[in-house]
Protein backbone atom coordinates (compact mmCIF):
# COMPACT_ATOMS: atom_id res chain seq x y z
CA UNK A 1 0.00 0.00 0.00
CA UNK A 2 0.97 3.60 -0.61
CA UNK A 3 -0.13 5.30 2.64
CA UNK A 4 -0.22 9.06 3.20
CA UNK A 5 -0.28 10.21 6.84
CA UNK A 6 -1.18 13.81 7.75
CA UNK A 7 0.15 14.72 11.19
CA UNK A 8 1.24 18.22 12.19
CA UNK A 9 2.77 17.11 15.50
CA UNK A 10 4.55 14.04 14.14
CA UNK A 11 7.65 13.20 16.17
CA UNK A 12 10.57 11.21 14.80
CA UNK A 13 12.56 8.84 17.02
CA UNK A 14 15.42 11.34 17.28
CA UNK A 15 13.08 14.05 18.63
CA UNK A 16 11.45 14.49 22.06
CA UNK A 17 7.81 13.56 22.40
CA UNK A 18 5.49 10.70 21.57
CA UNK A 19 6.68 8.57 18.64
CA UNK A 20 3.66 6.30 18.14
CA UNK A 21 3.37 7.22 14.46
CA UNK A 22 7.03 6.90 13.56
CA UNK A 23 7.21 3.51 15.26
CA UNK A 24 4.04 2.28 13.52
CA UNK A 25 5.19 3.73 10.21
CA UNK A 26 8.54 1.93 10.43
CA UNK A 27 6.83 -1.38 11.17
CA UNK A 28 4.40 -0.85 8.29
CA UNK A 29 7.33 0.00 6.03
CA UNK A 30 9.05 -3.22 7.04
CA UNK A 31 5.85 -5.10 6.21
CA UNK A 32 6.20 -3.89 2.62
CA UNK A 33 4.10 -0.72 2.61
CA UNK A 34 5.28 2.78 1.65
CA UNK A 35 4.64 5.50 4.21
CA UNK A 36 4.72 9.19 3.35
CA UNK A 37 4.16 11.60 6.24
CA UNK A 38 3.26 15.26 5.87
CA UNK A 39 4.13 17.16 9.02
CA UNK A 40 5.17 20.58 10.26
CA UNK A 41 8.57 22.07 10.96
CA UNK A 42 8.15 22.75 14.66
CA UNK A 43 8.25 20.78 17.91
CA UNK A 44 4.83 20.26 19.47
CA UNK A 45 6.43 20.20 22.93
CA UNK A 46 8.43 23.43 22.66
CA UNK A 47 6.87 25.23 19.71
CA UNK A 48 10.34 25.84 18.32
CA UNK A 49 11.37 25.32 14.70
CA UNK A 50 13.19 22.02 14.20
CA UNK A 51 13.97 22.25 10.48
CA UNK A 52 16.03 24.84 8.64
CA UNK A 53 14.88 26.33 5.35
CA UNK A 54 11.77 28.08 4.08
CA UNK A 55 10.37 25.43 1.75
CA UNK A 56 9.32 21.80 2.08
CA UNK A 57 12.06 19.65 3.59
CA UNK A 58 12.07 16.03 2.41
CA UNK A 59 13.62 13.42 4.68
CA UNK A 60 13.86 9.63 4.33
CA UNK A 61 14.63 7.52 7.39
CA UNK A 62 16.75 4.38 7.38
CA UNK A 63 13.85 2.04 6.54
CA UNK A 64 12.42 4.23 3.77
CA UNK A 65 9.68 6.22 5.51
CA UNK A 66 9.34 9.55 3.66
CA UNK A 67 8.83 12.61 5.87
CA UNK A 68 7.76 15.89 4.24
CA UNK A 69 8.15 18.81 6.64
CA UNK A 70 6.15 21.78 5.42
CA UNK A 71 6.51 25.40 6.58
CA UNK A 72 3.76 27.03 8.56
CA UNK A 73 2.81 29.41 11.35
CA UNK A 74 4.61 28.22 14.51
CA UNK A 75 2.78 29.68 17.49
CA UNK A 76 1.39 26.72 19.43
CA UNK A 77 2.29 28.08 22.85
CA UNK A 78 1.55 31.81 22.45
CA UNK A 79 -2.21 31.72 23.07
CA UNK A 80 -5.34 29.79 22.12
CA UNK A 81 -5.95 32.17 19.22
CA UNK A 82 -2.44 31.77 17.78
CA UNK A 83 -2.63 28.02 18.37
CA UNK A 84 -5.75 27.79 16.22
CA UNK A 85 -4.07 29.91 13.53
CA UNK A 86 -1.17 27.46 13.52
CA UNK A 87 -3.56 24.54 13.08
CA UNK A 88 -5.47 26.24 10.27
CA UNK A 89 -2.25 27.20 8.52
CA UNK A 90 -1.09 23.59 8.54
CA UNK A 91 -4.50 22.32 7.44
CA UNK A 92 -4.34 24.35 4.23
CA UNK A 93 -0.67 23.71 3.47
CA UNK A 94 -0.98 19.99 4.18
CA UNK A 95 -3.87 19.68 1.75
CA UNK A 96 -1.93 21.45 -0.99
CA UNK A 97 1.17 19.32 -0.37
CA UNK A 98 -1.00 16.22 -0.38
CA UNK A 99 -2.22 17.08 -3.86
CA UNK A 100 1.41 17.03 -5.04
CA UNK A 101 2.26 13.72 -3.39
CA UNK A 102 2.78 10.73 -5.67
CA UNK A 103 0.61 7.66 -5.79
CA UNK A 104 -1.66 7.32 -2.74
CA UNK A 105 -3.90 4.32 -2.06
CA UNK A 106 -5.07 5.33 1.43
CA UNK A 107 -5.06 8.52 3.50
CA UNK A 108 -4.49 8.29 7.23
CA UNK A 109 -5.59 11.25 9.33
CA UNK A 110 -5.09 11.66 13.07
CA UNK A 111 -6.62 13.85 15.77
CA UNK A 112 -5.90 15.98 17.70
CA UNK A 113 -5.47 18.59 16.42
CA UNK A 114 -8.71 17.92 14.62
CA UNK A 115 -8.06 20.39 11.78
CA UNK A 116 -5.36 18.20 10.23
CA UNK A 117 -7.98 15.45 9.96
CA UNK A 118 -9.94 17.81 7.70
CA UNK A 119 -6.97 17.89 5.31
CA UNK A 120 -6.83 14.10 5.32
CA UNK A 121 -10.58 13.74 4.71
CA UNK A 122 -10.51 16.18 1.80
CA UNK A 123 -7.46 14.53 0.24
CA UNK A 124 -9.06 11.08 0.50
CA UNK A 125 -12.20 12.38 -1.18
CA UNK A 126 -10.22 14.20 -3.90
CA UNK A 127 -8.13 11.12 -4.66
CA UNK A 128 -11.10 8.75 -4.22
CA UNK A 129 -9.24 6.49 -1.79
CA UNK A 130 -10.16 5.15 1.68
CA UNK A 131 -9.93 7.50 4.66
CA UNK A 132 -8.73 6.15 8.01
CA UNK A 133 -9.29 8.54 10.92
CA UNK A 134 -7.25 7.87 14.03
CA UNK A 135 -8.50 9.35 17.30
CA UNK A 136 -5.84 9.69 20.01
CA UNK A 137 -7.76 12.11 22.26
CA UNK A 138 -11.45 12.87 22.39
CA UNK A 139 -11.44 16.44 21.12
CA UNK A 140 -13.41 18.62 21.80
CA UNK A 141 -14.79 16.50 24.68
CA UNK A 142 -11.57 16.69 26.70
CA UNK A 143 -11.13 20.41 26.03
CA UNK A 144 -14.65 21.11 27.24
CA UNK A 145 -14.36 18.83 30.29
CA UNK A 146 -11.05 20.41 31.37
CA UNK A 147 -12.35 23.97 30.90
CA UNK A 148 -10.00 24.84 28.05
CA UNK A 149 -12.85 25.32 25.56
CA UNK A 150 -15.74 27.43 26.92
CA UNK A 151 -17.23 29.40 24.05
CA UNK A 152 -20.68 27.99 23.14
CA UNK A 153 -20.12 28.96 19.53
CA UNK A 154 -16.75 27.18 19.31
CA UNK A 155 -18.10 24.16 21.16
CA UNK A 156 -21.00 23.88 18.73
CA UNK A 157 -18.76 24.25 15.69
CA UNK A 158 -16.24 21.76 17.08
CA UNK A 159 -18.89 19.14 17.82
CA UNK A 160 -20.29 19.54 14.31
CA UNK A 161 -16.84 19.12 12.74
CA UNK A 162 -16.06 16.10 14.92
CA UNK A 163 -19.27 14.31 13.87
CA UNK A 164 -18.72 15.07 10.18
CA UNK A 165 -15.22 13.59 10.30
CA UNK A 166 -16.39 10.44 12.08
CA UNK A 167 -19.10 10.01 9.46
CA UNK A 168 -16.64 10.60 6.59
CA UNK A 169 -14.13 7.99 7.75
CA UNK A 170 -14.23 4.48 6.33
CA UNK A 171 -12.93 3.34 9.70
CA UNK A 172 -12.14 5.19 12.92
CA UNK A 173 -9.10 3.81 14.73
CA UNK A 174 -8.87 4.66 18.44
CA UNK A 175 -5.83 4.19 20.67
CA UNK A 176 -7.89 3.38 23.76
CA UNK A 177 -10.78 0.95 24.23
CA UNK A 178 -12.35 3.67 26.35
CA UNK A 179 -12.95 5.78 23.24
CA UNK A 180 -14.94 3.22 21.25
CA UNK A 181 -18.42 3.92 22.60
CA UNK A 182 -17.96 7.69 22.34
CA UNK A 183 -17.00 7.73 18.66
CA UNK A 184 -19.65 5.14 17.77
CA UNK A 185 -22.36 7.32 19.31
CA UNK A 186 -21.17 10.24 17.21
CA UNK A 187 -21.54 8.61 13.83
CA UNK A 188 -18.52 6.40 13.18
CA UNK A 189 -19.47 3.61 10.78
CA UNK A 190 -16.76 1.27 12.05
CA UNK A 191 -14.43 1.49 15.05
CA UNK A 192 -11.21 -0.45 15.60
CA UNK A 193 -8.79 -0.31 18.54
CA UNK A 194 -5.04 -0.07 17.90
CA UNK A 195 -3.79 0.81 21.39
CA UNK A 196 -0.56 2.45 22.38
CA UNK A 197 2.27 0.01 22.82
CA UNK A 198 6.00 -0.53 23.04
CA UNK A 199 8.93 -1.99 21.17
CA UNK A 200 9.85 -4.96 23.33
CA UNK A 201 13.13 -5.57 21.51
CA UNK A 202 14.73 -2.94 23.75
CA UNK A 203 17.08 -4.53 26.26
CA UNK A 204 16.55 -3.44 29.85
CA UNK A 205 20.33 -3.37 30.31
CA UNK A 206 20.75 -0.24 28.20
CA UNK A 207 23.99 1.72 28.17
CA UNK A 208 23.67 4.88 30.26
CA UNK A 209 25.76 7.58 28.58
CA UNK A 210 24.38 10.52 30.57
CA UNK A 211 24.20 9.85 34.28
CA UNK A 212 21.01 11.65 35.34
CA UNK A 213 21.59 10.79 38.98
CA UNK A 214 25.06 12.32 38.96
CA UNK A 215 23.86 15.33 36.98
CA UNK A 216 21.16 16.10 39.56
CA UNK A 217 23.21 15.04 42.57
CA UNK A 218 20.78 12.32 43.65
CA UNK A 219 22.90 9.21 43.21
CA UNK A 220 21.48 7.08 46.04
CA UNK A 221 17.89 8.29 45.98
CA UNK A 222 14.64 6.54 45.09
CA UNK A 223 13.73 8.38 41.89
CA UNK A 224 10.18 8.81 40.63
CA UNK A 225 10.15 10.03 37.03
CA UNK A 226 7.36 11.76 35.13
CA UNK A 227 7.99 11.97 31.38
CA UNK A 228 5.59 13.96 29.24
CA UNK A 229 3.81 17.22 28.60
CA UNK A 230 3.68 19.93 31.26
CA UNK A 231 0.20 21.28 30.56
CA UNK A 232 -2.86 22.12 32.59
CA UNK A 233 -4.47 18.71 32.10
CA UNK A 234 -1.35 16.91 33.34
CA UNK A 235 -2.03 18.10 36.90
CA UNK A 236 1.61 18.47 37.87
CA UNK A 237 0.60 20.89 40.62
CA UNK A 238 -0.52 17.79 42.52
CA UNK A 239 2.99 16.39 42.05
CA UNK A 240 4.48 19.54 43.57
CA UNK A 241 2.12 19.27 46.52
CA UNK A 242 3.20 15.68 47.02
CA UNK A 243 6.79 16.86 46.79
CA UNK A 244 6.14 19.31 49.59
CA UNK A 245 4.80 16.47 51.75
CA UNK A 246 7.93 14.45 50.98
CA UNK A 247 10.34 17.32 51.54
CA UNK A 248 11.87 15.76 54.65
CA UNK A 249 12.63 12.51 52.80
CA UNK A 250 15.98 13.28 51.19
CA UNK A 251 16.11 9.69 49.90
CA UNK A 252 13.10 10.33 47.60
CA UNK A 253 13.44 12.59 44.55
CA UNK A 254 10.90 13.55 41.87
CA UNK A 255 12.14 14.16 38.32
CA UNK A 256 9.86 15.79 35.73
CA UNK A 257 11.03 15.46 32.13
CA UNK A 258 9.39 17.40 29.31
CA UNK A 259 7.97 20.78 28.36
CA UNK A 260 4.68 22.60 28.02
CA UNK A 261 2.74 25.77 28.69
CA UNK A 262 2.69 25.27 32.48
CA UNK A 263 6.35 24.41 32.94
CA UNK A 264 7.52 27.96 33.75
CA UNK A 265 4.82 28.30 36.42
CA UNK A 266 5.71 24.93 37.89
CA UNK A 267 9.41 25.78 38.04
CA UNK A 268 8.64 29.13 39.69
CA UNK A 269 6.44 27.47 42.31
CA UNK A 270 9.10 24.85 43.02
CA UNK A 271 11.69 27.56 43.58
CA UNK A 272 9.36 29.68 45.73
CA UNK A 273 8.57 26.71 47.98
CA UNK A 274 12.22 25.56 48.01
CA UNK A 275 11.32 22.06 46.89
CA UNK A 276 14.84 20.73 46.47
CA UNK A 277 13.43 17.24 45.96
CA UNK A 278 11.71 18.21 42.68
CA UNK A 279 13.82 18.47 39.53
CA UNK A 280 12.94 19.60 36.00
CA UNK A 281 14.72 18.17 32.97
CA UNK A 282 14.38 19.37 29.38
CA UNK A 283 12.77 17.03 26.83
CA UNK A 284 15.01 14.34 25.38
CA UNK A 285 14.65 12.37 22.11
CA UNK A 286 12.53 9.25 22.45
CA UNK A 287 15.50 7.05 21.52
CA UNK A 288 17.27 8.30 24.67
CA UNK A 289 14.37 7.61 27.03
CA UNK A 290 15.24 3.95 27.78
CA UNK A 291 18.56 5.09 29.25
CA UNK A 292 16.80 7.77 31.30
CA UNK A 293 14.14 5.38 32.60
CA UNK A 294 16.82 2.81 33.43
CA UNK A 295 18.07 5.22 36.12
CA UNK A 296 14.66 5.63 37.77
CA UNK A 297 12.87 3.50 40.36
CA UNK A 298 9.24 4.27 39.47
CA UNK A 299 7.23 6.00 36.75
CA UNK A 300 4.37 8.42 37.33
CA UNK A 301 1.30 8.82 35.12
CA UNK A 302 -1.10 11.58 36.15
CA UNK A 303 -4.00 13.62 34.75
CA UNK A 304 -6.63 15.94 36.14
CA UNK A 305 -9.31 14.28 38.26
CA UNK A 306 -12.16 14.45 35.73
CA UNK A 307 -14.32 11.59 34.45
CA UNK A 308 -13.37 12.28 30.83
CA UNK A 309 -9.82 11.08 31.44
CA UNK A 310 -11.01 7.66 32.60
CA UNK A 311 -11.11 6.73 28.91
CA UNK A 312 -7.44 7.46 28.17
CA UNK A 313 -4.54 5.08 27.42
CA UNK A 314 -1.42 7.25 28.01
CA UNK A 315 1.63 5.91 26.22
CA UNK A 316 3.92 6.81 29.11
CA UNK A 317 2.38 3.99 31.15
CA UNK A 318 3.44 1.46 28.51
CA UNK A 319 6.91 3.02 28.32
CA UNK A 320 7.34 2.72 32.09
CA UNK A 321 6.20 -0.92 32.01
CA UNK A 322 8.55 -1.74 29.13
CA UNK A 323 11.39 -0.21 31.16
CA UNK A 324 10.58 -2.48 34.11
CA UNK A 325 9.41 0.37 36.33
CA UNK A 326 6.48 0.09 38.75
CA UNK A 327 3.77 2.54 37.74
CA UNK A 328 2.23 5.14 40.04
CA UNK A 329 -1.07 5.47 38.18
CA UNK A 330 -2.92 8.63 39.22
CA UNK A 331 -5.47 8.11 36.43
CA UNK A 332 -8.66 6.11 36.94
CA UNK A 333 -10.43 4.06 34.29
CA UNK A 334 -9.12 1.83 31.51
CA UNK A 335 -5.43 2.54 32.07
CA UNK A 336 -5.80 1.68 35.74
CA UNK A 337 -7.18 -1.68 34.60
CA UNK A 338 -4.02 -2.32 32.54
CA UNK A 339 -1.75 -1.58 35.51
CA UNK A 340 -3.81 -3.73 37.87
CA UNK A 341 -4.20 -6.62 35.41
CA UNK A 342 -0.44 -6.70 34.99
CA UNK A 343 0.22 -6.29 38.74
CA UNK A 344 2.52 -3.55 37.51
CA UNK A 345 2.07 -0.75 40.03
CA UNK A 346 -0.32 1.05 42.33
CA UNK A 347 -3.39 3.14 41.71
CA UNK A 348 -3.38 6.60 43.27
CA UNK A 349 -6.54 8.66 43.64
CA UNK A 350 -6.30 11.46 41.02
CA UNK A 351 -5.89 14.95 42.44
CA UNK A 352 -4.89 13.67 45.89
CA UNK A 353 -1.33 14.73 46.80
CA UNK A 354 -1.49 12.96 50.18
CA UNK A 355 -2.30 9.65 48.49
CA UNK A 356 0.45 10.19 45.94
CA UNK A 357 3.03 10.96 48.63
CA UNK A 358 1.99 7.89 50.62
CA UNK A 359 2.23 5.60 47.57
CA UNK A 360 5.70 6.94 46.77
CA UNK A 361 6.79 6.31 50.38
CA UNK A 362 5.43 2.78 50.19
CA UNK A 363 7.43 1.92 47.06
CA UNK A 364 10.59 3.60 48.40
CA UNK A 365 10.39 1.62 51.63
CA UNK A 366 9.72 -1.71 49.92
CA UNK A 367 12.05 -1.74 46.94
CA UNK A 368 11.76 -5.50 46.54
CA UNK A 369 8.02 -5.11 45.96
CA UNK A 370 8.62 -2.22 43.57
CA UNK A 371 11.12 -4.29 41.58
CA UNK A 372 8.67 -7.18 41.36
CA UNK A 373 5.92 -4.87 40.08
CA UNK A 374 8.30 -3.57 37.44
CA UNK A 375 9.16 -7.08 36.26
CA UNK A 376 5.45 -7.98 36.16
CA UNK A 377 4.73 -4.93 34.02
CA UNK A 378 7.52 -5.68 31.57
CA UNK A 379 6.16 -9.17 30.96
CA UNK A 380 2.55 -8.00 30.69
CA UNK A 381 3.14 -5.14 28.27
CA UNK A 382 5.31 -7.27 25.97
CA UNK A 383 2.70 -10.03 25.93
CA UNK A 384 -0.23 -7.72 25.16
CA UNK A 385 1.00 -4.44 23.64
CA UNK A 386 4.00 -5.16 21.44
CA UNK A 387 4.16 -2.51 18.71
CA UNK A 388 5.15 -4.92 15.93
CA UNK A 389 2.00 -6.99 16.50
CA UNK A 390 -0.14 -3.84 16.67
CA UNK A 391 1.30 -2.69 13.33
CA UNK A 392 0.23 -5.98 11.74
CA UNK A 393 -3.29 -5.41 13.07
CA UNK A 394 -3.30 -1.88 11.64
CA UNK A 395 -2.04 -3.10 8.25
CA UNK A 396 -4.78 -5.73 8.15
CA UNK A 397 -7.44 -3.08 8.79
CA UNK A 398 -6.03 -0.82 6.09
CA UNK A 399 -5.61 -3.57 3.51
CA UNK A 400 -9.20 -4.66 4.09
CA UNK A 401 -10.36 -1.23 2.88
CA UNK A 402 -8.70 -1.76 -0.50
CA UNK A 403 -10.49 -4.98 -1.38
N, C-alpha and C positions, 0 to 999 in steps of 0.2 A: 504493500500500500504506500501511496504518496500522501503523507499526513501533514497538514498545516496547522500548527498551534499558534493561537494569538494570546499572548500573555505579557502584559506591560511590566509586571513585577517579577518576571522570570529571573531565577538565580542560578548561576552556574556553580559547579562544585568548587571552583577556586574563589568564590565570593561568599561573604557572610549572608546568612539567611536560610530560609527553607528551600531545599533542593529537590522536592518531590518530583517536579516536572523534568528536571535534567536527568535524574536517576531513572524515571520511567522511560524517558525518551531514549536513553542509552540502551536500556534493555530491549525496547522495541526495535531499535536499530540493529541490535545483535540478532534479533529474531528475523531479520530480513526486510524490515520496513524502512522507508526513508522519512526522516523527521526534519521538517523545516519550522523554525520557531521565529516569529516576529515579536520583538520585545523592544523596550525602551533603552535609553542610554544612561539611566540613573539608578542608584541603589534605593530600593524601597525602604530599607532601614534608616539610611542617613539622608536621603534626598539629594545626595551629591552625584555629580556626573562621574561615570565610571569608564567612559569611552571617549577618546580624543577624536576630533574631526567634526565637520558640520553636516556631512551627508550620511547615508546609510553605511554602516560598517558590517561587513560580512565576515563571519568567523565559522570555522569548521573544527569540531573537536576531534579527538583521536579515534573515535569510532565512526565518524562521518555525519554526526548531527550538525545541521546547518543552522546557525544563529544569525539572524538579521537584526541588528540594533539600529533602530530608527530615531532620528532626532525628535525632540518635542519640548514642551514647556515643563521644566523641572521645578515644581513648587509644592511638593506633597506635604511638607511640614510647615508651610507659612501660615495657612488658615484653611478653614473648610472651603471657602470660596475659591482660593487658588488651587486647592486640591482637586476640586471638581473641574476647573479649567484644565489642569494637567490630564485628567482622565479623558475629557472631551477632545483635547488635542491629540492624544494617542489614538482614540477611537477613529478619528478621521484619517490620520496618517497610516494607521495599520490597515484600514480598508484599502487605501490607495496602493500601499505596498503589496497587499495581498492580490490585487488585480494584476500586478507585474510578476508574481511568483510563477514558477513553471507549472508542470503538471500537478494537479491536486485531485486526489480521489476522495478525500474526507477532510472536513474542517473541524478542528477541536477548539472550542472556546472554554474559558474558565472564569469563574466569578468567586470572590470579588477581585478588583472592582467590576461592577456589573456592566459598565459601558463598553469594555473590551469584548464582552460577549455579544454586544450589538454588532460590532465589526465582523465577528465570526459568523453570526447568523446571516448577515447580509452577503458575505462572501460565499457562504454555502448555497444560498438561494441564487446568486448570480452565476455561480459555476455549476449549479444543478447537481450538487453532491450532498451526501449525508452530513448532518450537523450534530455533533456530540457536544452537549453542554455539561461541563463539570462544575459542580457546586461544592466549594470548600468551606464557605461560611454562609449562613442564611441571612443574606442582605436583601432588603432593608430591616428584616426582623430583629437582628442583633443590634443594629444602630438605633432602632426605636426603643428596644428594651433597655439599652444602656444609657439612654438619654442623649445620645450624640445627634440624632435626627429628631427634630421637634416640630418643624413646620408642617402644618396639615396639608398644604399644597404639595410640598416635596414628598411627603409620605404617600399621598395619593398617587402622584406621578410615578414614584418608585415602585409601588405595589402593582400598578398597571404594567410597567415595563417588565417587572419580574415575571408576571403571569404570561405575558406575550412571549417571552423567551422560553419559558418552560413548554408552552404550547408549540413553539416553532421547532424545538429539538426533536430529533428522531429518537434519541435516548438521553436521559439525564443521569449522569454519573455523580454519585455523592461519595465523599470520603469518610462519612460516618453513618452507621446504621440509624442513628438518631435523627437524621435528616429525611429519611425516606417518606415517612407519612406526611411531613410538611409539604414537600414538593409535589407529592401525588395529589394532595388536596388542592393544589394551586394549578393544576392543569397538565402536569407531565404525563405524556402518553405511556412512557416506560421508564422505570427507575432501576438502576443497578448500583451496587456498592463496590467500590474499589477503595478500600481504606488506606490510611497512611500505613507505612511500614518501614522496614529497615533492610540494609544490605548485611546479611549475616556472614558474609565472607571475611568481614573485618575481624582480625585477631585481637583478643582482649589485651594481649601483651604488646601493645603498640609502643613504638619508640617515642619517648618524651624529649623533644628537642628544646622546648621552652619550659623551664620549671616554674609553674605558676605559684607553687607553694613558696619557693625561694624568692620569687619576684615580689610577693605580697608579705613576706616575712611570717608565714603561718605554717612552717614546716611540719609541726607535730599535731596540728589541729584536726578536728573532725570537720570536714568541709561540706557544706550544703551548697550546691550550685543551682542557679536558675539561668537557663539559656533561652533567650527569646526577646520579643519586643517589649519595650518599656512604654506602654501606652496606658490610657485610662482603664481599659477593660482588663488589663493584666493584674490590677489590684496589688501592685508592689508596695503600696502604703502599708498594707497588712504585714508584709514581710519586714518593713522597717519597725513596725510596732512590736513584732515578735523579736526582732533584733534588740530592741530596747529591753525587753524582758529577759533576754539572754546575755545582757551586757556584762554581768559578773562572771560568766563562764568563758574564760579566755581560751579554753580548749575547743570552743565551738565557733566557727567562722562562716559567714554567709557571703557568697560570691555571686554577683549578678552580672551576667555577660550579655551584651546587646546594646541596642539603641532605640530611640523613640521619642515622641513628643514630650513625655513626662520625665525623661531622664534628668534633665537639668534641675527640675524641682525636687526630684528624689535625692540627687547628690547634695543639693543645698540643705535639705532637711537632715540628711545624715550628718553633715558637717555641723549644723546648728545644734544637734542633739549629742554630738561627740560620740557617735556610734562607731567606735574603732573596730568593731567586729563585723561591719558591713563593708564590702569592697565592690567597686564598680570596674568592670573590664570592658574595653571596646570590643565591638563585634569581630569575630575571626572567621575566615573561610570555613565552609562546612567540612572540607577535607582535613582541617586541623582539629575539629571538635573531638574525635576519638581520643587524641592525646590529652586534651583538656579534661575530658570526662574521666580519663584514667587516673587523674590526680585527685578526684573528688571521692567522697564517701556516700553521698546521697544526692538525688536530683529532685528538684521542686517543680511541680506544675500547679499553677494557680490562675484563677479568673475571678471576676466579680461574682458575688453571691446573688445571681439572678437565675430564674428557672430556665431562661433561654439557653444558657450555657450547659445545661444538662445534656444537650444533644451533641456536644462537640467531641472530637477525637484528636486532641492536640498531638502533633508529631513529636514534640519534645518528650512525651511519655515513652514512646517507642524507642527514641534515641537513648534515653536513660536505661531502659530495660536491655537494649542491645549492648550497652556498655557495662552491664552487670551491676548497675547501681539500684539500691532500693528507692522506690518512688514515694515521695511525700505528695499525695494527690489531694490538693485543696480544690477539687472540682467534683461535683456530684454528677450522677447520671451514668451514661454509657461508658465513659472512660474509667470511672470508678470500678465498673464491672470488670473491665479488662485487668486492672491492677489486682483486684480481689480474686478473680479466677486464676490468675497466674501466681497468687501468693507472693506478689512482687513488691509489696510496700504497704503503706498505711494510708487510710483515708483521713483527711483533716476537714473539719467543718469549714466551708468557705466563709471568708470574712471574719474569722475568729483568731486573732493573734495569739490568745492564750493557748488555744488548742494546738496551733502550729508550733509554738515554743515548746509545749509539753511533748509533742511527737518528736521534735528534733532532739530534745533531751533523752527521750527513750532510746532512740537509735544510737546516739552517741555513747550511752551508758551500756548498751548491749551490742557491741560491734559484731559479735558472732551471729546474732540474729539478723543484723543488717546485711552482713555478707551472704547469709543464706537466702534472704529475700532477693538480693541482687542476682544470685545464681539461678533462682527460680524464674525470675523475670527474663533472663537471657534465654533460657530454654523455651519458655512460653512464647516469647515474641518471635523466635526463629522458627518455631513449629507452626505458628498461625499467621504471621505477618511478614513473611520474607518477600522483599520487593520483586525478586525475579519471578516468583509465582504469581504475584499480583499483576505484573506486566503481561504475563501470558493470558490471564483472565481479561485484561483490558483489550489485548489484541484480538481475542476471540469475539468480544462484543463488537468491536469495530469492523472486523471482517464479516460478521453476520449481517451488517448493514449494506454490504456491497453485493450480496447475493440476491 
